[in-house]
Amino acid sequence: MPQAPRQDQYVMLPPRGLRARGPSASPELQSFFRSAEPTDAVQNVTVAEGHELPLRVVDSIGDDGAKLVEASPEDLLALRALQPSVRIVPVVYYTPAVAPRAEVVARPEVAAASAGAKITLRVVSRQGKQPVAGAIVVAFTDYATGAGAQGTTNTRGEVGLDLGGSEVALDRLYVYPTNAFWTLRKANVKVTDGMQFALRPIDLGYVDGLRHYYPNAPDDAGDGVTVAVVDTGVSDHPDLVVAGGLNTVPGEDPDAFGDNGRQHGTHVAGIVAARGVPPAGIRGVAPGVTLRSYRVFGKGSGSASSFAVAKAVDAAVADGCDLVNMSLGGGAFDPVLAAAVEDARAGGSLCVIAAGNDDRGPVSFPASNEMAVAVSAMGRKGTFPSGTAEVDDVAAPFGTDKAEFIGAFSNIGPQVDLTAPGVAIISTVPGSYTEISGTSMACPAVTGVAARLVVSAGLPAERGAARSEALLGALLASATSRGFKPIYEGHGLPLPA
């Protein structure tokens, strides 16, 4: 029996941008895009007069916009021949731009007689000694080679690690709680079965890197400005007010724009717009903004498709968002997100994007796009406790103020426009608070500053390229160099008026 043609997912784009409009799109091409409507199954689509092809249009950005399609390679070749102006682009995926954590990559070398011998460690709160469940414990017998064992604590705060004995010398031990506590890092420690480690609870009045540079803002900072958080969704939280949003993940409920279970988007949103008052809550850089959530990551998923992200950016522009925060990244150039970012800029919305976290690697896409505002992550000694995992993020070069550094994880390059605090930043997560590092955290700090500048920059009232360009000019002008080379900091650290 012959096999059915393989069906892969692609994005169909017009010659320019996300929409088949203007002089670059012929009437025939515009008609084709409008006729390609989403369906639940493969159906014959008229791609040119007298020609049909079996396609499944999975989703669409408006009636005349980019299409997410499933088709066989053979049918795509035919489509290309019949509609030469259509760009056919493979779907690519993006991940949250958080700093990488220590991770075991090899089993420790132990004697055969000791193989399988587990050691139990217990993680508790420093205050009250209550067990800490769900914490990831990473134990390295040889940190240089990544050898060791790791696991997650149970409801009793216990984790069993196969380290080949009941007493083991470790090069490094890391503990990563899900929320409410600082991380833990220990070097050259001997662990024994039943050993207990206490985590320091997060004090919401603590001056972390964000609050060092951007002390608690007034309630109306950013008032009248609309900010889109294109991310894993934003959860209900006492410190956050979400005005609305959209879920652009194909096949999911468009109204389900809350947190997808990964916490990242809620943390990002808090950095921009949290309205709490320490020490009972936390405050973002621009608590007065109108906050909108655009969820592009599927339920429980750690990756987002280029189509979902592009659709979210397009919706944010249509919804009048002045700023679009994108704390995510991928790899090489992608025409789909390039079109989305460029269309946003032309429509009066400025995209602020995380540079990525590949340990001084090149700026990731879409931050590397010329129409984006690319943000690296800086840190400051003394804005996180000693003995936390963030100690590893301290690395040269250091700034004019020798307490300042660019996070060891942060990507760098000539595309970097600005830098902002991104090491051990305290913010909101569903039902709690936690600290996370990454250019993901630096990015919303810049978005918050930009939101405050909208109010004072005297921007053109009409939404369009002139408005977004004026905002970018004001944002870059607000920055001061911290003494790093431009590839690390761009114009420097932006400060609100």
Buried (B, 14 or more C-beta within 10 A) or exposed (E): EEEEEEBEBBBBBBBBBBBBBEEEBBEEBBBBBBEBEEEEEBEEBBBBEEBEBBBBBBBBBBEBBBBBBBBBEEBBEBBBEBBEBBBBBEBBBBBBBBBEBBEBEEBBEBEEEBEEBBBBBBBBBBEEEEBBBBBBBBBBBBBEEEBBBBBEBEEEBBBBBBBBBBEBEBBBBBBBBBBBBBBBBBEEBEBEBEBEBBBBBBBBEBBBBBBEBBEBBEEEBBBEBBBBBBBBBBBEBEBBBBEEBBBBBBEBEEEBBBBBBBBBBBBBBBBBBBBBBBEEBBBBBBBBBBBBBBBBBBBEBBBBBBBBBBBBBBBBBEBBBBBBBBBBBBBEEBBBBBBBBBBBBBBBBBBBBBBBBBBBBBBBBBBBBEBBBBBBBBBBBEBBBEBBBBBBBBBEEBBEEEEBBBBBBBBBBEBBBBBBBBBBBBBBBBBBBBBBBBBBBBBBBBBBBBBBBBBEBEBBEEBEBEBBBBBBEBBBEBBEBBBBEBBBBBBBBBEBE
